[in-house]
Amino acid sequence: MVQAGERAQAQAGEQAVREPGVDVTVPRGTVVLAATPIGNTADASTRLVALLERADIVAAEDTRRLYALANRLGVRVGGHVVANHDHNERGKADGLLDQVEAGATVLVVSDAGMPTINDPGLAIVRRAIERGLPVTCAPGPSAVLDALALSGLPTDRFCYEGFLPRKHADRMQHLRMLQSERRTMVFYETVHRIDEAMADLEAAFGADRPMALCRELTKDYEQIRRGTIGEVRASVESDPPRGEMVLVVGGATGAEPQQGRALDVQELARLAQRMASDEHMRIKDAIAHVVEQHPAPDGSLANKKQVYAAALTLRE
């Protein structure tokens, strides 16, 4: 839990964003992507406050959350507010950009963090580039970078993978594709799927891969669970986490097998036959093991029935 001194510091930060005297330029005829706090209101920048007050149009992922943020900041949103979310942003883009072309400042904000990073905004950016209209950023809070910095894992090379797929089969295929990824990996996950996600992370990467589970970042109950995948999974089972989560997983090391080309059905059948003979296994069990251990570069698995048919042909 955040201590009293930290709360006082946060309150001072909230006052600081409202202090006058800082010269903030609001560019005309420009799309501005602005990062909003991911939890702690005091993380709002002076530039964000000025943009909320002075932009001609504010395109918000959720207009109610926008006004709630403005109220916490003591800011009056001066421009016209429009909803800009996943379901309508493509249709909204050209209309907003017509206003930019006429000289308006269009501010794009999401519910938390930087627009376009797993949030709406990309359609406007792409269309603005196509039309030759200026786009800039007012940077700020980022759950991805916050979690990466706090994880203790290498930060010199990393990849952001967004939310893991909802379905088990799709999630496993995606994780198998990343088995040989050497960069630190960052994922988002929801409280409703964290148990399944941790089980699949362990199945794909093994129990000993280092990771960190970061929850409620910048909030009073911020928590970072660091350890191996096996240890973090055990903590999830014994003490289920709540709130929004970011998972940071260490990359593959040189000691781990790297994915090469995909083996064809005949090669998998020969490997399975060899394993069945050496390990005194049923051929079906050997096929299941071999197929699981040799995914294609895209993480997909060979059809077991086809491998079995090939194995029967080799016996003849």
N, C-alpha and C positions, 0 to 999 in steps of 0.2 A: 504494500500500500504506500502511496505517496506520503511523505512526511510533511509536517506543518510548514517547515522551511521551504519545501518544494512548492507547496500550495501558494505561499506568499510570493514566491518567485513567479509563479504562473499568473497570479493576479497582477503583479507589476508588469508582466509581459502584455496582458490584455490592455492595461492602461497605455503602455508604450505605443501600441499600434494606433492609438487615437491622438497622440500628441501632435500638435501642429508644428510647422516649421520645416518639414521634410518635403523637398520639391520632387513631386512625382509627375512625370510626363505621361499623359494619356494620348497615345498616338491616334491620329485621325485616319479614317479610311483603312483600318487594319483589323484583322481578327486577332484577338488576344486570348491565348489559352492560359488560364490562371489556376494554380494549385490551391486547394482549400484544405483546412486542417483535417487530419485523419482521426482526431480524437480530442486533442487539447486545443481549445479555442485560441490560446495565447500564441500558437504557432502561426496565426494569420499575419501576413506581412503588411507593412504600411502601403505597399504598392497594391495589394489586393483590396484593401479598404478604399483607396482612391479610385480604383477601377470600378468597384461596386457603386460608389457614389456618382461617378462621372461618365461611365460608359453609356452610349446611346441605347444599346440593346444588350440585355443579359440573357443568354441562352443557357438555361439551367436544366440539369438532368431531372431534378425534382424541385419544382417551384416552392413547395412548402418548406423543404429543407433549406433552400436558399434564404427565404425570409427568416427562418429560425436562426440561421447563422448570422444574418445581418442584425437581428435583435440582440444576440449575444455580444456582438461587436459594437453595438450602439450606432449602427450605420443605417442611413436611409438610402435604399436603392433608388437611384435617380432616373434610370432609363426604363424603357419598356421591357418587361420580362416575358419570355416565351419558354415553353417547355421544349427541351431538345433531348430526346432519349433514344434508346436502341430502336424503337419501333417507328420513329418518325423522322430521324435525323437526315436520312437521304432526301426525303421530300422537302425538308426545311432548308437544306443547304443553299440552293440557288436564290431563294427569297432573301435569306440573310445576307448573302454575298452581293445581291443587288444593292442592298443598303450600304455595304462596305464600299462598293464602287462609287456610290453617291457621296462618300465622305464620312460615313458613320463609323464609330468604334463599336465592334461587336465583341462582347466578352463571353467566353465559353467556360462554364464551370461544371464540374460533376459533384456528386454528393460528398466525396472525400478524395483528396489526392489530386493527381494531375489528369486532366481529360486526355482521352485516347489510350491511357494505360489501363486496359480492361474496363474502360468507361467510354461513353459517347464522346464524339469530337472528331474522330478520324475522317468521317465523310465530309465534314466541312473543310478540314485541312486539305484533303486530296482535291476537292473541287476548287478550292482557292488557288492551289498550285496550278491546276489546269487552266484557270482563268487569269493567271498572272497577278493575283492579288496578294498583298503582303500578309504574312502570318508571323506572330511573335509569341513568346512565352513570358509569363510572370511566374517563375519557378517557386517551389516551396515544398511542403511535406510530401513524402513518398513512402508508402508502406514497404515497397520493394527494397529501397535503399536503406531504410531504417532497420529492417530485419536483417539484411545482409551485413550491415555494420555491427549489429549487436550479436550476430551468430558466433563470431570468433572463427569462422571458416574463411578460406582464401577469398579475397575480394578483387584480386588483380584481373581475374577472368571469370565471368559468370554469365548465366543465361536465365532469362525470365520465361517461365512456361505457363503463366496464368493459372486459371482454375483447372484442376485435374478433371478428366472426363467423368460424367456421372455414372455411367454403367461400368460394371466390373470388367467385362471383356475389353471394352474400349480403353479403360484405364490401364489395364495390364499391357495391352499392345503399346500404348504410349510410353509406359515406363520401360518396357523391354527395349524400345527404340533408343532409350537414353542410358542403357546399361554401360556403355563404353564412353559416355560423355565425361570428359576430364574437367570441365568447368564446374564451379559451384552452381547448383540449380536452385531456383526460387519458385515456389508454387503457392497459390492461394487454395484454401480449403474451408469448407463450412463446418459448423458444429455438428450438423446432421450426418455428415459423411466421414468425419475424422477417424472413426474406428475402422471403417472399411479401407480408407486411404492408407492408414498406418500398416494394416495387414498387407496391402498390396505393395507398399514401399519395401517392406521387409522381404516379401517374396521376390521382388525384382532385383533389389540391391544387396540383400543379405542383412543380417542383424547387426553386423559390425561397422557398417558405414556411418560416419559421423553426421550429425544433423542438429538442428535447433528448431523448436516449435515456438513461435513468437505470437503472443496473443494480447489483445487490447493495447496495442502500441500507442504510446504517448498519454494513455489514460491513467487514472488513479490505480487501477489494478493491473497495470502492465506486468507481464510475466514472460520470462525466457526460459524454456526448458532445453538444456543442452545435454548431449550425450550421444550414444550410438542409437541407431534406429530401433534396436531391440529395447534399449533402456527407455527411450521416449515412448515407444508403444506401450510398455508396461505401465508407465506413469499415466498414459491416457486411459488405460483400463482401470487403474486403481483410483485415479483422481480426474474424472472427465473434465476437460477444459471447456470454458464457455467463451462466447464472444467471437470476434473475427480473428482468423488465424493466418499466419504466413509460415510456410515450411521451407527451411533452407537445408539443402542436402549436399554433402560433400561430393565432389566429382570422383570419377574412377582413378585409381592409381596405376602406375606402370605394372604392378604385380597382378592386376586383374586381366582376364582374357578380353581381347578387343574383337569387335565384330569385323569379320571379313565379308567375303561374298556369301550369298545365300546358297546353301547346299540344295541340290535338286533331290527329287523323290528317290531316285536310285541310290544316291550317296547316303541319304538318311536311312534307307532300308538296309544297306550294308553295315552301317554303324550299329543299327539296332540288332541285327543278327549277331554281330561280334559281341555286343554287350550281353545279349541273351545267353550266348554260349559261355562267355567268360564268367558271368555273374550268376549263372544258373537261374535265369529269370524267364518268365513267360514272355513270348515275343511281343504280345500286346503291351505289357508293362515296359519292356525295353523301348518300344516305339514311342510310348507316351513320354518317357524320360528324354529320349533323344530329340524329339520334336520340341519339347519345352526348353531344352538347352541350346537349341540352334534356331533362334528366330531370324527372320529376314531383317535386312537393314531398317525396314519401316516398322519393325516390331511384330509383324504378323507371323502366324505359325503355319507350318505346312499341314495339309489335310491328312489326318491320321489314317483314314480309310485308304487313301491313295498310297501311303507309305506301306500299309499292311499288304495291299495287293501286290506291290513291288517286291516286298519281302517273300511272299508266297511264290512269286515267279522265280526268284533267285534260288529257292529251294529245289525247284524242278531240275 
